[in-house]
Amino acid sequence: MLTETPLHPHIHHSPAPGTADTRLAHTVIGVDFGGTKTELALADPNGTILVRKRLATLAEQGPDQALVRAAQAVRQLALESETRFNAPVTAHAAVAPGIIQSHRILLTPNLPGWEELALSARLAEEFGVPTVPVANDVRAGALAELRLGELRNADPGLYINLGTGLAAALAVGGHIVYGANQAAGEIAYVNPGNAPLNAVATGRAPLEELLGGRQLAERAKELLGDTATGGDLFRSTHPAARALAHQRLTLLAMALANMASLVDPARIVLGGGMMSAADTILPELERLLADALPFPTELKVARFRRDASLHGAIVLALDDLRTRETHPDLDDDPDAS
């Protein structure tokens, strides 16, 4: 048996042992696979996290060991659900980076060996359940905002993840748009005009090269010192940092304006690590967008900034459960996440 390798002990978000726990009708489990860590959560029917676990993904060792250890953690959570909350786990879901199709995962360099992985089918086998819906992590984060956060009642709504990477999601009619190839919202590959037309074919992600959190952090360190973060770039009074921050925010505003011109969103929700500097970024973006759009759109900071994809996995499980309860004869479709 492989040994679980926690990054830190699991955290309980419910009454301590020995106190009275609320009895639940059921629970769900969400799993968020990342290049460095895998997070799991047991949640109640409202999406509130009861118990969390975190494992090292050990991505360099391939997918098999990660899936086996995740399944072990899922069984531990299911046992805790039964013994502590007297509630069965009735649905599971998982999210991961990349373009998740039924038989493979594309554009996921941080998870080597996952390219030919049929993630939904494999997880169902490992968890011992009929179905495990799966989705891209950013689209799942948008789903969490749509059901529980700042995209509620916004139709259409845009979710922008300004994190280590750069991605977006579009919500229309209460659903996230996944696209013909499950690739809707991969704005990292948008060409802002400074890259050759074949940039993507040569392995580049032109917009992410300028607005991705990793790239911003590197520039911040160059200008402000080795301990600086991307967020520091937008708070700094250093002239060069201020000039670069203004340039990058102008580029971000242009990208948002182009997307907004296409879909006319009622609201744009911004999430990800860059929102640690939301107090500086948001007013400037609002000013820039007011001049760039014929119709104004509301800007909001996401409710889930740090663990949006984990909450997205929970909501994905709840949605799947609701669908199965409403349509018990509906065939399971692993791509219909």
GIGIQUI-V810526 format. One record per helix or strand of 3 or more residues. SS is the DSSP state (2 for helix, 1 for strand). FROM is the first residue (numbers start at 1). TO is the last residue. If there is no record, write none. Layout:
# GIGIQUI-V810526
SS;FROM;TO
SS;FROM;TO
This chain:
# GIGIQUI-V810526
1;26;33
1;37;43
1;49;56
2;59;61
2;63;85
1;88;96
2;119;127
1;133;136
2;137;148
1;157;162
1;166;172
2;187;189
2;206;211
2;213;224
2;230;235
2;239;263
1;267;271
2;273;292
1;298;301
2;308;326
